[in-house]
């Protein structure tokens, strides 16, 4: 049975936000005074780079950011959805009551950024306006190529380290420089790769250089987590992302650390 992509993504996201707000409220009232813990929200943050310098493409990039990132960040910071998103989606976007808005506003101590890749966007003048689906609301076309040149090397995602600096500068500029953590930084390689992954050494060195540039410009980044310690079963047969190599042999142990898990110079 088919779903309704014109409304269901927004209903689902709305309920996720309400559940988050209720959980944070419970923690802050009951446990935080003694535990002194913090709560954040991790966002998958693909950087959307305008394909050209034309206003239409810059606006397309801004819409892509609002629909993919602002959709969740603005409610937990300010208590409501982005104004531009509300105008585009209209009545299909659920609204918060005053009580819900008060509860969700400020319901994070930090934002986690899963920021590993970038893509170009351009205005989509031929989009199907008669079908009000989630991605149709963006009004953009995505492409990995500008003037025939790919945005970055590709395995599971595009290798574009400069995008990480833009992500953290975006958080600094648009969201009051709220404390952030890069909660997932990694690059998938074909599953045939074992422990010799020099290309991922380059990946981490390049991405960390751009991370440092963003921090030097004033971005409040508190830490970075590599993605991740060990291979998962879902990637053994597809691509590997993590730092400890596992095999699919029964009763076997991890086969050792990959090159990228060792100290690197940046």
C-alpha positions as CSV (number, residue, x, y, z in Angstrom):
1,X,0.0,0.0,0.0
2,X,1.5,3.3,-1.1
3,X,2.1,6.1,1.3
4,X,1.6,9.8,0.9
5,X,4.9,11.6,0.5
6,X,3.1,15.0,0.4
7,X,2.3,14.7,4.1
8,X,3.8,11.7,5.8
9,X,7.5,12.9,6.0
10,X,6.3,16.0,7.8
11,X,4.1,14.1,10.2
12,X,6.9,11.7,11.0
13,X,9.4,14.5,11.5
14,X,6.9,16.4,13.7
15,X,6.4,13.4,16.0
16,X,10.2,12.8,16.2
17,X,10.6,16.4,17.4
18,X,7.8,16.1,19.9
19,X,9.3,12.8,21.3
20,X,12.7,14.5,21.5
21,X,11.3,17.5,23.4
22,X,9.4,15.2,25.9
23,X,12.5,13.1,26.5
24,X,14.7,16.2,27.1
25,X,12.2,17.7,29.4
26,X,12.1,14.5,31.4
27,X,15.9,14.3,31.6
28,X,16.4,17.9,32.6
29,X,13.8,17.7,35.3
30,X,14.6,14.3,36.8
31,X,18.2,13.4,36.0
32,X,20.3,16.3,34.9
33,X,20.6,18.0,38.3
34,X,22.5,15.0,39.6
35,X,24.1,13.7,36.5
36,X,25.0,17.1,34.9
37,X,24.7,15.5,31.4
38,X,23.9,17.2,28.1
39,X,21.6,16.2,25.3
40,X,22.0,17.0,21.6
41,X,20.6,16.0,18.3
42,X,22.7,14.6,15.4
43,X,21.8,15.8,11.9
44,X,22.8,14.3,8.6
45,X,24.3,17.5,7.0
46,X,25.1,17.2,3.4
47,X,26.5,20.5,2.1
48,X,24.5,21.8,-0.8
49,X,26.7,24.0,-3.0
50,X,25.0,26.3,-5.5
51,X,26.0,25.2,-9.0
52,X,26.5,28.8,-10.3
53,X,26.7,32.3,-8.9
54,X,23.2,33.1,-10.2
55,X,20.6,34.1,-7.6
56,X,18.3,31.2,-8.6
57,X,21.0,28.7,-7.7
58,X,21.9,30.4,-4.4
59,X,18.2,30.3,-3.5
60,X,18.1,26.7,-4.4
61,X,21.0,26.0,-2.1
62,X,19.3,27.9,0.7
63,X,16.1,25.9,0.2
64,X,18.0,22.6,0.3
65,X,19.5,23.6,3.6
66,X,16.2,24.6,5.1
67,X,14.4,21.4,4.0
68,X,17.2,19.0,5.1
69,X,18.7,20.8,8.1
70,X,16.6,23.7,9.2
71,X,13.5,21.4,9.3
72,X,14.9,19.9,12.6
73,X,17.4,22.4,13.9
74,X,15.1,25.5,14.0
75,X,12.4,23.9,16.1
76,X,14.8,22.6,18.7
77,X,16.5,26.0,18.9
78,X,13.7,28.5,18.3
79,X,10.5,26.5,18.8
80,X,9.1,26.5,15.2
81,X,9.8,25.5,11.7
82,X,11.7,27.8,9.2
83,X,9.4,30.5,7.9
84,X,10.4,29.8,4.3
85,X,9.5,26.1,4.7
86,X,6.1,26.9,6.2
87,X,5.3,29.1,3.2
88,X,6.2,26.4,0.7
89,X,4.6,23.4,2.5
90,X,1.6,25.3,3.8
91,X,-1.0,23.3,5.7
92,X,0.8,20.0,5.0
93,X,3.3,20.9,7.6
94,X,2.0,20.3,11.1
95,X,2.1,23.1,13.6
96,X,3.2,23.3,17.2
97,X,0.9,24.4,20.0
98,X,2.2,27.2,22.2
99,X,2.9,24.6,24.9
100,X,4.7,22.3,22.4
101,X,6.7,25.2,21.1
102,X,7.8,26.2,24.6
103,X,8.8,22.6,25.4
104,X,10.8,22.1,22.2
105,X,12.5,25.5,22.2
106,X,16.1,25.2,23.4
107,X,15.8,21.4,23.8
108,X,19.4,20.8,22.8
109,X,22.7,21.6,24.4
110,X,24.6,20.9,21.2
111,X,24.1,19.8,17.6
112,X,25.8,16.7,16.2
113,X,26.9,17.0,12.6
114,X,27.2,13.9,10.4
115,X,28.9,15.8,7.6
116,X,30.9,13.7,5.2
117,X,29.9,14.9,1.7
118,X,28.7,17.6,-0.6
119,X,26.7,18.0,-3.8
120,X,25.9,20.8,-6.3
121,X,22.3,22.1,-6.5
122,X,20.6,24.2,-9.1
123,X,17.0,25.6,-9.4
124,X,14.6,23.1,-10.9
125,X,12.3,25.1,-13.1
126,X,10.7,21.9,-14.5
127,X,9.7,20.3,-11.2
128,X,6.3,18.7,-11.0
129,X,4.4,21.4,-9.1
130,X,1.2,19.3,-9.3
131,X,2.7,16.7,-7.1
132,X,3.5,18.2,-3.7
133,X,6.0,15.6,-2.5
134,X,8.8,16.2,0.0
135,X,11.6,16.6,-2.5
136,X,9.4,18.5,-4.9
137,X,9.1,21.2,-2.2
138,X,12.9,21.7,-2.4
139,X,12.6,22.9,-6.0
140,X,16.2,21.9,-6.8
141,X,18.1,19.5,-9.0
142,X,21.2,17.9,-7.6
143,X,24.3,17.1,-9.6
144,X,27.9,16.0,-8.9
145,X,29.3,17.9,-11.9
146,X,30.1,21.5,-12.6
147,X,31.5,22.2,-16.1
148,X,32.1,18.5,-16.6
149,X,34.3,18.2,-13.4
150,X,33.0,15.9,-10.6
151,X,32.7,17.5,-7.2
152,X,35.0,14.8,-5.7
153,X,36.1,11.2,-5.8
154,X,33.3,8.7,-5.2
155,X,32.9,5.5,-3.4
156,X,29.8,5.5,-1.2
157,X,29.8,9.3,-1.0
158,X,31.7,12.1,-2.7
159,X,35.0,13.1,-1.2
160,X,34.7,16.9,-0.8
161,X,36.6,18.0,2.4
162,X,36.0,21.8,1.8
163,X,32.3,21.1,2.5
164,X,33.0,20.4,6.2
165,X,34.4,23.9,6.7
166,X,31.2,25.3,5.1
167,X,29.0,23.2,7.3
168,X,30.5,24.4,10.6
169,X,30.7,28.0,9.3
170,X,27.0,27.7,8.4
171,X,26.2,26.6,12.0
172,X,28.3,29.5,13.3
173,X,26.6,32.1,11.1
174,X,22.9,30.9,11.0
175,X,22.5,29.2,14.3
176,X,24.2,31.5,16.8
177,X,27.3,29.3,16.9
178,X,25.7,26.7,19.0
179,X,28.2,24.1,20.3
180,X,28.7,21.3,17.8
181,X,30.3,17.9,17.5
182,X,31.2,16.2,14.3
183,X,29.5,13.0,15.3
184,X,30.3,10.9,12.2
185,X,33.2,11.4,9.8
186,X,34.2,8.6,7.6
187,X,34.4,7.4,4.0
188,X,33.3,4.1,2.7
189,X,35.5,2.0,0.5
190,X,34.8,-1.2,-1.4
191,X,34.4,-4.3,0.8
192,X,37.5,-5.8,-0.8
193,X,39.6,-3.3,1.1
194,X,41.2,-4.8,4.2
195,X,43.7,-3.0,6.5
196,X,45.6,-1.0,3.9
197,X,43.4,2.0,3.4
198,X,45.9,4.8,2.7
199,X,43.2,6.7,0.8
200,X,41.3,7.1,4.0
201,X,44.4,8.4,5.8
202,X,44.3,11.2,3.1
203,X,40.5,11.6,3.7
204,X,40.9,12.2,7.4
205,X,44.0,14.5,7.0
206,X,42.1,16.6,4.4
207,X,38.8,16.8,6.3
208,X,40.6,17.7,9.6
209,X,42.5,20.5,7.9
210,X,39.2,22.1,6.8
211,X,37.7,21.4,10.2
212,X,40.6,23.3,11.8
213,X,40.1,26.2,9.4
214,X,36.5,26.5,10.4
215,X,37.4,26.4,14.1
216,X,40.0,29.0,13.6
217,X,37.3,31.2,12.1
218,X,35.4,30.9,15.3
219,X,33.1,27.9,14.9
220,X,32.4,26.3,18.3
221,X,33.3,22.7,17.5
222,X,33.8,20.7,20.7
223,X,35.0,17.4,19.2
224,X,35.0,15.0,16.2
225,X,34.1,11.3,16.1
226,X,35.4,9.0,13.4
227,X,32.9,6.7,11.8
228,X,33.6,4.3,13.5
229,X,35.4,1.7,15.6
230,X,34.4,-1.6,13.9
231,X,32.8,-2.8,10.7
232,X,29.2,-3.6,10.9
233,X,27.5,-6.6,9.3
234,X,25.6,-4.4,6.9
235,X,28.8,-3.2,5.3
236,X,30.9,-6.4,5.1
237,X,29.4,-7.3,1.8
238,X,29.1,-3.7,0.4
239,X,31.6,-1.2,1.7
240,X,33.7,-0.7,4.8
241,X,33.8,2.5,6.8
242,X,35.2,1.7,10.1
243,X,38.7,1.5,11.6
244,X,38.8,-2.2,12.8
245,X,38.7,-4.8,10.1
246,X,36.3,-7.7,10.7
247,X,35.9,-10.8,8.6
248,X,32.8,-12.8,7.8
249,X,34.5,-16.1,8.9
250,X,32.7,-17.8,11.8
251,X,34.5,-17.6,15.2
252,X,37.1,-15.2,13.8
253,X,38.4,-12.2,15.7
254,X,39.0,-8.7,14.3
255,X,41.9,-8.9,11.9
256,X,43.6,-5.7,13.1
257,X,43.5,-1.9,12.8
258,X,43.3,-0.2,9.4
259,X,46.0,2.3,8.5
260,X,43.6,5.2,9.0
261,X,43.3,4.3,12.7
262,X,46.9,5.2,13.3
263,X,48.2,8.7,14.2
264,X,48.3,11.0,11.1
265,X,49.9,14.4,10.5
266,X,47.7,17.2,9.3
